[in-house]
Amino acid sequence: MTDNAAQPAAEAEPVASLRRALATVQDPDLKRDLVALDMVRDLSIDAGVARFRLVLTTGACPVKQELEDQCRAAALTVPGVTSAEIAVSAEVPRFRTDPTLPGVRHIIGVGSGKGGVGKSTVTTNLACALAAMGARVGLLDADIHGPSIPTMMGVRQEPFVINKKMVPIERHGVKMISIGFLVADDQAVIWRGPMVTGALKQFLTDVDWGELDYLFIDLPPGTGDVQLTLCQSVPLAGAVVVTTPQTVALSDARRAAALFAKVNVEVFGIVENMSGYVCPQCGHHDDIFSHGGGEAYAAEVGVPFLGAVPLEPGVRIAGDAGTPVVLAAPDSLSAKALRAVAQKVAQRASIAALG
């Protein structure tokens, strides 16, 4: 018996019962049932075996196993069903269709009020973490004057052009573009505001990004022309603000969050980077830059706290070597923290699209 409206009502009733049973399972973030969200598809029952697809809103779903278990338990409440076979997949919902980037489902800005807080480190690790989970990910380096992405992702080649569009470089499963791919390491980019914003617009419109679930944009520090141009040029699904626990960094992070609020871009949350030094020899934790400031600030302004990332030498070593720590040392404390942040960002993106 399959989910087919053309079948007789009596024959379709077991499938209808299965659908009603699955409608009792709710997505914990969206607060709606899986049937209403079209997350359970291709229902059938044959010889006591219920079969259906569970289509998650992100491959990074942290409650994947819970939802699968709840669906299986719900299916087993249907009379005559003795077992359930569930095919789990992911289909990232689109935030908003935009003619500038028609193939990109979510554009996410990563910003900070000041430099030196590890914003690019966080961005590259978020991108690589989601790519490793099966997502189609892009990374645009919008820090024209200080591009870090080429070093952190281990890329030194220049993109080629096909049909008047640059083809992004791909490494670690992430498509990338950066001014650092186009200039020598020792060459300074001495451009005024209009040239910088013009370059950003070109990276958005003149690059063949293809189909992406997430396009992360690594913004320069501060609240200037690049941030405003980005917010006015494409619909951002949301923004991530990176800070350290230090008071001076938090003060500048407030300004970054305030900018996004003024241009009606949702702040997905705050990441507290360098949240305590962990000695690689003995594991001793020392709060060099204080601790807890990012979480307190998130609570103060009413945005989610995405997580605290410890200060470990391995993060710097991996970034300098061109393989972000989530790939180079996946079992390290920092890698685990960054993967958890990536999952939360993906969750927030799905909520922005469907909530």
VEXTI-219553 format. One line per 10 residues: number of its first residue (from 1); their letters; for each residue x, y, z of C-alpha. Coordinates in steps of 0.2 Angstrom, whole numbers. Example, Ala and Ser with C-alpha at 12.3 -4.5 7.8 and 13.67 -1.06 7.14 Angstrom:
BEGIN
1	as	62/-22/39; 68/-5/36 $
END
This chain:
BEGIN
1	mtdnaaqpaa	0/0/0; 7/17/-5; 3/35/-3; -7/37/-19; -23/47/-20; -29/36/-34; -31/21/-24; -47/16/-16; -51/24/1; -51/7/10 $
11	eaepvaslrr	-34/2/3; -27/19/7; -33/19/25; -17/11/33; -6/24/25; -18/38/31; -16/30/48; 3/31/47; 2/49/41; -9/53/56 $
21	alatvqdpdl	3/44/68; 18/53/61; 9/70/63; 11/68/82; 30/70/80; 35/89/81; 51/97/75; 58/104/92; 64/121/84; 50/125/72 $
31	krdlvaldmv	36/119/84; 26/111/70; 22/93/66; 33/84/53; 18/81/41; 14/99/40; 32/103/37; 32/90/23; 47/81/32; 39/64/30 $
41	rdlsidagva	37/58/12; 33/43/1; 23/33/14; 19/15/11; 15/-1/21; 19/-18/15; 17/-34/24; 18/-25/41; 33/-15/36; 30/4/36 $
51	rfrlvlttga	42/13/24; 44/32/22; 57/46/20; 62/58/34; 68/73/25; 77/85/38; 80/103/35; 99/101/37; 111/87/37; 118/95/52 $
61	cpvkqeledq	103/92/62; 108/89/80; 91/80/84; 92/68/69; 92/52/79; 79/58/91; 67/62/77; 71/46/68; 67/37/85; 51/46/87 $
71	craaaltvpg	45/43/70; 49/24/72; 39/24/88; 24/33/80; 24/21/65; 23/6/77; 7/13/85; -2/10/68; -12/-7/68; -4/-20/58 $
81	vtsaeiavsa	13/-12/58; 27/-22/65; 42/-13/59; 48/3/51; 61/7/38; 66/25/37; 77/33/24; 84/49/31; 90/63/20; 91/82/21 $
91	evprfrtdpt	84/96/10; 89/113/15; 74/125/13; 77/141/4; 77/157/14; 72/169/0; 75/168/-19; 86/182/-25; 90/185/-44; 108/190/-39 $
101	lpgvrhiigv	112/172/-32; 98/161/-38; 106/145/-33; 110/150/-15; 98/145/-2; 106/154/13; 118/169/14; 126/170/31; 137/185/36; 150/182/49 $
111	gsgkggvgks	156/198/58; 164/206/72; 166/223/79; 185/222/79; 200/213/72; 209/199/81; 195/190/88; 196/175/77; 182/179/65; 190/171/50 $
121	tvttnlacal	195/156/60; 177/153/65; 170/156/48; 182/143/39; 178/130/52; 159/133/51; 160/131/32; 171/115/33; 160/108/47; 144/109/37 $
131	aamgarvgll	153/103/21; 159/88/30; 141/85/36; 136/84/18; 130/102/14; 134/112/-1; 144/126/5; 152/142/-2; 164/155/7; 166/173/1 $
141	dadihgpsip	181/182/8; 174/200/10; 189/206/19; 197/215/4; 211/223/14; 216/208/24; 211/192/16; 214/177/27; 204/163/18; 218/158/6 $
151	tmmgvrqepf	230/154/20; 217/146/32; 210/135/18; 227/131/10; 224/139/-7; 236/148/-18; 229/146/-36; 220/159/-46; 202/156/-51; 199/154/-70 $
161	vinkkmvpie	185/162/-80; 171/153/-90; 158/163/-99; 164/179/-91; 161/172/-74; 175/167/-61; 174/149/-56; 177/148/-37; 191/138/-30; 186/122/-21 $
171	rhgvkmisig	195/114/-6; 189/104/9; 172/103/0; 170/122/0; 169/134/-14; 179/150/-11; 183/167/-18; 195/179/-11; 205/194/-17; 219/185/-10 $
181	flvaddqavi	218/173/-25; 221/187/-36; 235/197/-29; 252/192/-23; 255/189/-4; 266/204/-2; 255/216/-13; 244/228/-3; 227/232/-9; 226/251/-8 $
191	wrgpmvtgal	208/254/-12; 196/267/-6; 178/262/-1; 170/263/-19; 183/251/-26; 181/239/-11; 162/238/-12; 163/236/-31; 174/221/-28; 162/214/-16 $
201	kqfltdvdwg	148/216/-28; 158/207/-42; 161/192/-30; 143/191/-28; 137/193/-46; 152/188/-57; 156/172/-48; 148/155/-54; 143/149/-36; 131/136/-43 $
211	eldylfidlp	119/127/-31; 124/130/-13; 115/127/4; 125/140/13; 136/154/7; 146/161/22; 153/179/20; 168/183/30; 166/201/33; 180/213/38 $
221	pgtgdvqltl	180/220/56; 169/235/60; 153/242/53; 158/251/37; 154/251/19; 156/232/15; 144/227/29; 131/240/22; 134/235/4; 131/217/8 $
231	cqsvplagav	115/220/18; 108/231/4; 114/219/-11; 108/202/-6; 95/195/7; 105/188/22; 97/174/31; 106/180/46; 122/185/54; 134/177/66 $
241	vvttpqtval	144/189/78; 161/183/84; 169/190/100; 181/186/114; 176/187/132; 187/202/134; 177/218/138; 184/229/124; 180/215/111; 162/214/118 $
251	sdarraaalf	160/233/116; 164/232/98; 153/216/96; 138/226/102; 141/238/87; 142/224/75; 126/217/81; 117/234/81; 122/236/63; 113/220/58 $
261	akvnvevfgi	98/225/68; 97/242/60; 97/234/42; 84/221/48; 96/206/47; 93/193/61; 108/189/72; 108/170/73; 119/172/88; 135/176/97 $
271	venmsgyvcp	151/165/97; 163/167/111; 180/163/104; 196/161/114; 186/156/128; 199/150/140; 216/143/136; 218/124/137; 235/117/140; 239/103/128 $
281	qcghhddifs	251/95/140; 240/94/156; 223/100/151; 223/115/163; 210/128/159; 215/147/161; 204/161/157; 217/172/148; 204/184/141; 191/182/155 $
291	hgggeayaae	176/170/152; 157/171/150; 156/188/142; 149/182/126; 135/172/134; 131/186/146; 130/198/131; 119/186/121; 107/185/136; 107/204/138 $
301	vgvpflgavp	102/208/120; 91/193/118; 100/183/104; 105/165/105; 122/160/112; 130/148/99; 144/142/110; 161/145/117; 177/140/108; 192/137/119 $
311	lepgvriagd	209/144/114; 220/129/109; 237/129/100; 230/116/88; 217/129/81; 232/141/75; 242/126/69; 228/119/58; 224/136/51; 242/141/47 $
321	agtpvvlaap	243/124/38; 228/127/28; 217/113/35; 204/120/48; 204/111/65; 187/103/62; 196/93/49; 214/92/55; 209/88/73; 191/83/74 $
331	dslsakalra	192/76/91; 199/91/99; 189/102/111; 189/117/99; 184/106/84; 169/99/94; 164/116/100; 165/123/82; 155/108/75; 141/112/88 $
341	vaqkvaqras	141/130/83; 139/125/65; 124/114/69; 116/128/78; 119/140/64; 111/128/52; 96/126/64; 94/145/64; 95/146/45; 81/133/44 $
351	iaalg	70/142/56; 73/158/47; 67/150/31; 52/140/38; 48/148/55 $
END
